[in-house]
Amino acid sequence: MNNLAIGVVSLGCDKNRIDTEEMLGRLAGEGFGFTQDAAQADVIIVNTCAFIDSAKEEAISTLLEMAEYKKDGKCKFLIATGCLPQRYMQELSEGMPEVDAWLGTAGYDKIADVIGRLYGGERGIAVANDKDDRCPVAPRMLTTPEHYAYLKIAEGCGNRCTYCAIPSIRGGYTSRPIESVVEEAKTLTAEHPIKELIVVAQDVSRYGEDLYGENRLIDLLEKLCELPVEWIRLLYLYPEKITDELLDFIDSHPKICRYLDIPLQHYSDKVLKRMNRRIDSKGIDTLVAKLAARGGYTVRSTFIVGFPGETDEDVGLLERFLTRAKLDRCGFFEYSKEDGTAAARLPEQVPEEVKHARFERLYALQEGIMDQKATAKIGTVQEVIYEDIDFDGQMFVGRTRGDAPGVDSRILFTSERPMDVGEICRVKVTGAKDGMLTGECI
């Protein structure tokens, strides 16, 4: 089967991307080839997300779209992997005959075997896994540009927020041993010209507590700082775990971007309590003030609107907080009622049209704040990683230390000399429009 071409579609978050890269690495080790043209693929794999309704809808839509290549392309078999089959294995395996095999979140190590079984005549394969049966880490085939890579340090989550299905899909929080994480990072940086290492988990700030009986994030970061990378970015840190010790460490280690992605989710104490969050509005205020006093931090957060029982008064509290705190980056999500979660059983579910109206209000507010923050950067000098060319404007495209790939803004800049993708330079900011910076390389 070494002459087979595999096509892969990866949906969802950066943690899902890492799973896809490990799956590609396993297949490459078995001698399979790959194609980016779905019409030329003998086997198509869709690594799915099922975190919220929109993600499930996208996954099913993508599977049906890829199934068309069984009629119009070379595709013989369609395989679904990841969160969607992990969560709905029985229903989907019975209701979507277009898909030939289903593998859950711990089934990636069986992907080559499943392809062999399909070519051996089996159909309707469903590889259900216990969510605590984590498959071993495999060599990865990067799907990011070579100048940055994601590094997953833990699987699952133990925070038990009432709206979240992650623990039921991915299991409880499970840290990887420091030695395993560092070894993978060393391999990645030895094989690729990586300038930025992006450390990810459902909750990076809790690293090591389950495995070592104490928090070991700083110990891990110390070892990662020894690697030949220039930036280290942390995604995602829960607010109650951001200690003075951690901030002191970040401040004293230039490789670590002073960029914190902190999922606050709301500001109203009533809503936070119903969400089973472990911080209240006073704690949030204290944290935001602490970061502001230190200076130089870019803070990104996410907020859920329309949570059961949320009132206009609660939204007003959040609006006033955003106006006062002026966070650098914010994402807003309309509450999604997820099967099996505690929040799905709560009374006072908010109508969809009300959720959407609140989302629009908050989004518009934050957009104005981001425009103000961008304008305030005019005249400053930013460290920028070059990533692309804007051919229309004949400008280079990059990201500052305060911008994570795929979710944040980018900067357009000119340079009098040629540049290589992944090169880090200093850019003087000369303008700002719609939250995006422009500048010139100095």
C-alpha positions as CSV (number, residue, x, y, z in Angstrom):
1,M,0.0,0.0,0.0
2,N,3.0,2.3,-0.1
3,N,1.8,3.7,-3.4
4,L,-1.4,5.1,-1.8
5,A,-1.9,8.8,-1.6
6,I,-3.5,10.0,1.7
7,G,-5.4,13.3,1.9
8,V,-6.0,14.8,5.3
9,V,-8.3,17.6,6.5
10,S,-7.7,18.9,10.1
11,L,-10.5,20.8,11.8
12,G,-10.6,22.5,15.2
13,C,-8.0,23.8,17.6
14,D,-4.2,23.8,17.6
15,K,-4.3,20.7,19.9
16,N,-6.2,18.9,17.2
17,R,-3.6,20.0,14.7
18,I,-0.9,18.3,16.8
19,D,-2.9,15.1,16.8
20,T,-3.2,15.4,13.0
21,E,0.6,15.9,12.7
22,E,1.3,12.8,14.8
23,M,-1.1,10.8,12.7
24,L,0.7,12.0,9.5
25,G,4.0,11.1,11.2
26,R,2.8,7.5,11.9
27,L,1.5,7.1,8.3
28,A,4.8,8.5,6.9
29,G,6.7,5.9,9.0
30,E,4.6,3.2,7.4
31,G,5.6,4.4,3.9
32,F,2.3,6.1,2.9
33,G,2.4,9.1,0.5
34,F,0.3,12.3,0.8
35,T,-1.5,14.7,-1.4
36,Q,-3.1,18.1,-0.8
37,D,-5.5,17.6,-3.7
38,A,-8.5,15.7,-2.4
39,A,-9.5,14.6,-5.9
40,Q,-6.2,12.7,-6.1
41,A,-6.4,11.0,-2.7
42,D,-6.9,7.3,-2.4
43,V,-7.9,7.7,1.2
44,I,-9.2,10.8,2.9
45,I,-9.0,11.4,6.6
46,V,-10.9,14.1,8.4
47,N,-9.7,14.9,11.9
48,T,-12.8,16.4,13.5
49,C,-13.7,18.8,16.3
50,A,-16.9,18.5,18.4
51,F,-16.4,21.2,21.0
52,I,-19.5,23.2,20.2
53,D,-22.5,22.9,17.8
54,S,-20.8,25.0,15.1
55,A,-17.7,22.7,15.2
56,K,-19.9,19.6,14.9
57,E,-21.8,21.1,12.0
58,E,-18.5,21.9,10.3
59,A,-17.2,18.4,10.8
60,I,-20.3,16.7,9.4
61,S,-20.4,19.1,6.5
62,T,-16.7,18.4,5.7
63,L,-17.2,14.7,5.9
64,L,-20.1,14.9,3.4
65,E,-18.1,17.2,1.2
66,M,-15.1,14.7,1.2
67,A,-17.5,11.8,0.5
68,E,-18.2,13.3,-2.9
69,Y,-14.7,12.4,-3.9
70,K,-15.7,8.8,-3.7
71,K,-17.9,9.5,-6.7
72,D,-15.9,12.2,-8.5
73,G,-12.3,11.5,-7.5
74,K,-10.0,8.6,-6.8
75,C,-11.1,8.2,-3.2
76,K,-11.8,4.7,-2.1
77,F,-12.2,5.2,1.6
78,L,-13.2,8.0,3.9
79,I,-12.1,8.0,7.6
80,A,-13.3,10.2,10.4
81,T,-11.0,10.6,13.5
82,G,-10.9,12.7,16.6
83,C,-13.5,14.3,18.8
84,L,-16.7,13.8,16.8
85,P,-16.4,10.0,16.7
86,Q,-15.1,9.9,20.3
87,R,-18.3,11.7,21.4
88,Y,-20.9,10.2,19.0
89,M,-19.4,6.9,17.8
90,Q,-22.5,4.8,17.8
91,E,-24.9,7.3,16.3
92,L,-22.5,8.3,13.5
93,S,-21.3,4.9,12.6
94,E,-25.0,3.9,12.2
95,G,-26.2,7.1,10.5
96,M,-23.4,8.0,8.1
97,P,-22.7,5.2,5.7
98,E,-20.5,7.6,3.6
99,V,-17.8,7.2,6.2
100,D,-15.9,3.8,6.1
101,A,-14.1,4.0,9.5
102,W,-14.3,6.0,12.7
103,L,-11.5,6.4,15.2
104,G,-11.8,8.2,18.5
105,T,-9.3,10.6,20.1
106,A,-7.0,7.8,21.3
107,G,-7.2,5.9,18.1
108,Y,-4.6,7.7,16.1
109,D,-1.9,5.1,16.6
110,K,-4.2,2.6,14.8
111,I,-4.7,4.6,11.6
112,A,-2.3,2.5,9.4
113,D,-3.9,-0.7,10.7
114,V,-7.4,0.6,9.9
115,I,-6.4,1.6,6.3
116,G,-5.1,-1.9,5.9
117,R,-8.3,-3.4,7.2
118,L,-10.3,-1.3,4.8
119,Y,-8.3,-2.6,1.8
120,G,-8.7,-6.0,3.3
121,G,-12.5,-5.8,2.8
122,E,-13.8,-4.6,6.2
123,R,-16.3,-1.8,6.3
124,G,-18.0,0.3,9.0
125,I,-14.9,0.0,11.3
126,A,-15.5,1.8,14.6
127,V,-12.4,2.0,16.9
128,A,-13.8,3.2,20.2
129,N,-11.3,4.1,22.9
130,D,-11.4,4.6,26.6
131,K,-10.7,8.4,27.0
132,D,-7.8,7.5,29.4
133,D,-6.2,5.2,26.9
134,R,-3.8,7.8,25.5
135,C,-1.7,6.6,22.6
136,P,2.0,7.3,22.8
137,V,3.5,10.4,21.2
138,A,4.7,9.8,17.7
139,P,7.1,11.6,15.4
140,R,5.3,14.5,13.8
141,M,4.9,15.8,10.3
142,L,4.5,19.6,10.7
143,T,1.6,21.2,9.0
144,T,2.6,24.7,10.1
145,P,5.2,26.8,8.3
146,E,8.6,25.6,9.5
147,H,9.3,28.7,11.6
148,Y,6.8,27.8,14.3
149,A,5.4,24.7,15.9
150,Y,2.9,23.8,18.6
151,L,4.0,21.7,21.6
152,K,1.2,19.9,23.6
153,I,2.2,19.4,27.2
154,A,-1.0,17.9,28.6
155,E,-4.2,16.2,27.4
156,G,-7.7,16.6,28.7
157,C,-9.0,18.9,31.4
158,G,-10.0,18.7,35.0
159,N,-11.5,22.1,35.6
160,R,-15.1,20.8,35.1
161,C,-16.6,24.1,33.9
162,T,-20.4,23.4,33.6
163,Y,-20.6,24.4,29.9
164,C,-17.6,22.3,28.6
165,A,-17.6,18.8,27.1
166,I,-13.8,18.5,26.9
167,P,-13.5,16.2,30.0
168,S,-16.1,13.8,28.5
169,I,-14.3,13.8,25.2
170,R,-10.6,14.0,26.1
171,G,-10.7,12.8,29.7
172,G,-9.2,14.3,32.8
173,Y,-6.1,16.5,32.9
174,T,-3.0,14.4,32.1
175,S,0.4,16.0,32.0
176,R,3.1,14.6,29.9
177,P,6.4,13.9,31.7
178,I,8.9,16.8,31.4
179,E,11.4,14.5,29.7
180,S,9.0,13.5,27.0
181,V,8.0,17.1,26.3
182,V,11.6,18.3,26.1
183,E,12.7,15.4,23.9
184,E,9.9,16.1,21.4
185,A,10.8,19.8,21.5
186,K,14.5,19.0,20.9
187,T,13.5,16.8,17.9
188,L,11.3,19.4,16.4
189,T,14.0,22.1,16.7
190,A,16.7,19.8,15.3
191,E,14.6,18.9,12.3
192,H,13.1,22.3,11.5
193,P,14.3,25.9,11.6
194,I,11.8,26.7,14.3
195,K,11.9,30.3,15.7
196,E,8.7,30.1,17.8
197,L,7.5,27.3,20.0
198,I,3.9,27.5,21.1
199,V,3.2,25.6,24.3
200,V,-0.4,24.4,24.4
201,A,-2.8,22.4,26.6
202,Q,-6.4,22.9,27.7
203,D,-4.8,24.5,30.8
204,V,-1.1,25.1,30.5
205,S,-1.0,26.8,33.9
206,R,-1.9,23.5,35.7
207,Y,1.0,21.6,34.2
208,G,2.5,18.8,36.4
209,E,0.1,18.9,39.3
210,D,-1.5,15.6,38.4
211,L,1.8,13.9,37.6
212,Y,4.2,15.3,40.2
213,G,1.9,16.5,42.9
214,E,3.0,20.1,42.4
215,N,3.0,22.6,39.6
216,R,6.0,22.1,37.3
217,L,5.3,24.6,34.5
218,I,8.3,26.8,35.4
219,D,10.6,23.7,35.6
220,L,9.5,22.8,32.1
221,L,9.8,26.3,30.7
222,E,13.4,26.5,32.1
223,K,14.4,23.5,29.9
224,L,12.5,24.8,26.9
225,C,14.3,28.2,27.2
226,E,17.6,26.3,26.6
227,L,16.5,25.3,23.1
228,P,17.6,27.2,20.0
229,V,14.3,29.1,19.6
230,E,13.7,32.8,19.9
231,W,10.1,33.0,21.0
232,I,8.1,30.7,23.4
233,R,4.4,31.4,23.6
234,L,1.9,30.0,26.2
235,L,-1.7,29.0,25.4
236,Y,-3.8,28.8,27.6
237,L,-3.5,29.9,31.2
238,Y,-6.4,29.9,33.7
239,P,-6.6,33.1,35.7
240,E,-6.4,31.6,39.2
241,K,-3.1,29.9,38.3
242,I,-1.2,32.9,37.1
243,T,1.1,33.5,40.1
244,D,3.7,36.2,40.9
245,E,6.3,33.4,40.6
246,L,5.2,32.6,37.1
247,L,5.1,36.3,36.1
248,D,8.6,36.9,37.6
249,F,9.9,34.0,35.6
250,I,8.4,35.3,32.3
251,D,9.7,38.8,33.0
252,S,13.3,37.4,33.5
253,H,13.3,35.2,30.4
254,P,13.3,37.2,27.2
255,K,12.4,34.1,25.0
256,I,9.0,33.8,26.6
257,C,6.5,36.2,25.0
258,R,4.8,38.5,27.4
259,Y,1.5,37.3,25.8
260,L,-1.1,35.6,28.0
261,D,-4.2,33.9,26.7
262,I,-6.4,33.8,29.7
263,P,-10.0,32.4,29.2
264,L,-12.0,34.5,31.7
265,Q,-15.4,33.6,30.1
266,H,-17.4,36.2,32.0
267,Y,-17.2,39.0,34.7
268,S,-20.5,38.6,36.5
269,D,-20.0,36.7,39.8
270,K,-23.4,35.1,39.4
271,V,-22.6,33.8,35.9
272,L,-19.0,32.7,36.9
273,K,-20.4,30.7,39.8
274,R,-22.9,28.9,37.5
275,M,-20.1,28.2,35.1
276,N,-18.1,26.6,38.0
277,R,-15.2,29.0,37.4
278,R,-12.7,29.2,40.1
279,I,-12.2,33.0,40.1
280,D,-14.6,35.9,40.8
281,S,-14.8,39.5,39.5
282,K,-12.6,40.7,42.4
283,G,-9.9,38.1,41.4
284,I,-10.2,39.2,37.8
285,D,-9.7,42.8,38.7
286,T,-6.7,42.0,40.8
287,L,-5.1,40.0,38.0
288,V,-5.7,42.6,35.4
289,A,-4.3,45.4,37.6
290,K,-1.2,43.2,38.4
291,L,-0.5,42.7,34.7
292,A,-1.0,46.4,34.0
293,A,1.4,47.4,36.8
294,R,4.1,45.1,35.4
295,G,3.6,46.6,31.9
296,G,4.4,45.2,28.5
297,Y,1.9,42.3,28.6
298,T,-0.5,41.5,25.8
299,V,-3.6,39.9,27.2
300,R,-6.0,37.9,25.2
301,S,-9.2,36.4,26.6
302,T,-12.4,34.7,25.6
303,F,-16.0,35.3,26.8
304,I,-19.2,33.3,26.6
305,V,-22.4,35.3,26.0
306,G,-25.9,34.0,26.6
307,F,-25.0,31.5,29.3
308,P,-28.2,30.1,31.1
309,G,-29.5,32.7,33.5
310,E,-27.4,35.6,32.1
311,T,-29.3,38.8,32.3
312,D,-28.9,42.3,30.7
313,E,-27.4,43.4,34.0
314,D,-24.8,40.6,33.8
315,V,-23.9,41.7,30.2
316,G,-23.7,45.3,31.5
317,L,-21.1,44.2,34.1
318,L,-19.1,42.6,31.4
319,E,-19.3,45.6,29.1
320,R,-18.1,47.9,31.9
321,F,-15.2,45.6,32.7
322,L,-14.1,45.4,29.1
323,T,-14.3,49.2,28.8
324,R,-12.2,49.6,32.0
325,A,-9.7,46.8,31.5
326,K,-9.1,47.4,27.8
327,L,-7.8,43.9,27.1
328,D,-5.7,43.6,23.9
329,R,-7.5,40.8,22.3
330,C,-10.9,39.2,23.0
331,G,-12.9,36.4,21.4
332,F,-16.7,36.1,22.0
333,F,-18.7,32.9,21.7
334,E,-22.5,32.5,21.9
335,Y,-23.2,29.8,24.5
336,S,-23.7,26.3,23.0
337,K,-25.8,23.8,24.9
338,E,-23.7,20.7,24.9
339,D,-25.0,17.2,25.5
340,G,-24.0,15.8,28.9
341,T,-22.9,19.0,30.4
342,A,-24.3,20.4,33.7
343,A,-25.1,23.7,32.0
344,A,-27.4,22.0,29.5
345,R,-29.7,21.1,32.4
346,L,-29.8,24.6,33.9
347,P,-33.0,26.6,33.7
348,E,-33.4,30.0,32.1
349,Q,-31.8,29.1,28.8
350,V,-31.2,32.3,26.8
351,P,-33.0,32.5,23.4
352,E,-30.7,32.4,20.3
353,E,-31.7,35.9,19.1
354,V,-30.8,37.4,22.5
355,K,-27.5,35.6,22.6
356,H,-26.7,36.9,19.1
357,A,-27.6,40.5,20.0
358,R,-25.4,40.4,23.1
359,F,-22.6,39.0,21.0
360,E,-22.8,41.8,18.5
361,R,-22.8,44.4,21.3
362,L,-19.7,43.0,22.9
363,Y,-17.9,42.4,19.7
364,A,-18.4,46.0,18.5
365,L,-17.2,47.3,21.9
366,Q,-14.0,45.3,21.8
367,E,-13.4,46.2,18.2
368,G,-13.3,49.9,19.2
369,I,-10.9,49.1,22.1
370,M,-8.6,47.2,19.7
371,D,-8.5,50.1,17.3
372,Q,-7.5,52.4,20.2
373,K,-4.8,49.9,21.3
374,A,-3.4,49.7,17.8
375,T,-3.3,53.5,17.3
376,A,-1.4,53.8,20.6
377,K,1.4,51.7,19.2
378,I,2.2,54.2,16.4
379,G,5.8,55.3,16.9
380,T,6.9,52.2,18.9
381,V,9.3,49.6,17.7
382,Q,8.0,46.0,17.6
383,E,9.8,42.7,17.3
384,V,8.2,41.0,14.3
385,I,8.4,37.6,12.7
386,Y,8.1,37.7,8.9
387,E,5.6,35.2,7.4
388,D,4.2,36.3,4.1
389,I,3.9,38.8,1.3
390,D,1.0,41.1,0.6
391,F,1.3,41.2,-3.2
392,D,-1.4,43.8,-3.7
393,G,0.3,46.3,-1.4
394,Q,3.8,45.1,-2.0
395,M,4.5,44.8,1.7
396,F,5.8,42.1,4.0
397,V,3.3,40.5,6.4
398,G,4.3,39.4,9.9
399,R,3.3,39.0,13.6
400,T,4.5,40.8,16.7
401,R,5.2,39.1,20.0
402,G,1.7,40.1,20.9
403,D,0.0,38.1,18.1
404,A,-0.5,34.3,18.0
405,P,-0.9,32.7,14.6
406,G,-4.4,32.2,13.3
407,V,-6.2,34.1,15.9
408,D,-4.7,37.6,16.3
409,S,-3.8,40.5,14.1
410,R,-0.8,40.9,11.7
411,I,1.4,43.8,10.8
412,L,2.2,45.0,7.2
413,F,5.7,46.5,6.8
414,T,8.2,47.5,4.2
415,S,11.9,46.5,4.1
416,E,14.8,47.8,2.0
417,R,16.4,44.4,2.0
418,P,15.2,40.9,1.1
419,M,13.9,38.8,4.0
420,D,13.5,35.0,4.6
421,V,10.2,33.6,6.0
422,G,10.6,33.1,9.7
423,E,13.2,35.9,10.1
424,I,12.7,38.1,13.1
425,C,13.3,41.8,12.7
426,R,12.5,45.2,14.4
427,V,9.7,47.2,12.8
428,K,8.8,50.8,13.6
429,V,5.1,51.2,13.6
430,T,4.0,54.1,11.4
431,G,0.2,53.5,11.1
432,A,-2.8,51.6,12.2
433,K,-6.1,50.9,10.5
434,D,-8.9,48.5,11.6
435,G,-6.7,47.1,14.3
436,M,-3.9,46.2,11.9
437,L,-0.5,47.9,12.2
438,T,1.7,49.1,9.4
439,G,5.4,50.0,9.7
440,E,8.9,49.8,8.3
441,C,11.7,47.4,9.1
442,I,14.6,49.2,10.8
